[in-house]
Amino acid sequence: MSSRRKARKRALDVLYEADLRQAPITDMLEAYLERLPEPRPEQLDFTVSLVESVARERDRIDELISSYAEGWTLDRMPVVDRNLARIAVNELLYREDIDDAVAITEAVELAKILSTEDSPRFLNGVLGRIAEYATR
């Protein structure tokens, strides 16, 4: 697993925990950072920036996911899928340094490992539609 993919996985861990606990994302990030042993993992700054950006832009991100996830509400989505989508949409909208195809591929690849059999196809479709919207 690439160091950036590992960083995304760590961001997913934080968002997943916040989602399950219904706790503020920034509180879960702070707790996560306190638990990390030394030496700190590579790309930790990337993880932190992803989580902080998702926390800051969550309403807009969730609005887009809800709009483009045909027939699905955020509450009906598996927790992993919902948070992978949040990370990817954040990258699509707010990270100029990450290509759209990379953001989508990374979410799909993590879904293959961590979620349901249907999740990769579902995320690919939703994120593809959002990427088209974002480039208009």
HELIX and SHEET records of a PDB file:
HELIX    1   1 SER A    3  ARG A   21  1                                  19    
HELIX    2   2 ILE A   25  ARG A   35  1                                  11    
HELIX    3   3 LEU A   44  TYR A   68  1                                  25    
HELIX    4   4 LEU A   74  ARG A   76  5                                   3    
HELIX    5   5 VAL A   79  TYR A   94  1                                  16    
HELIX    6   6 ASP A  100  LEU A  114  1                                  15    
HELIX    7   7 SER A  119  ALA A  134  1                                  16    
END                                                                             
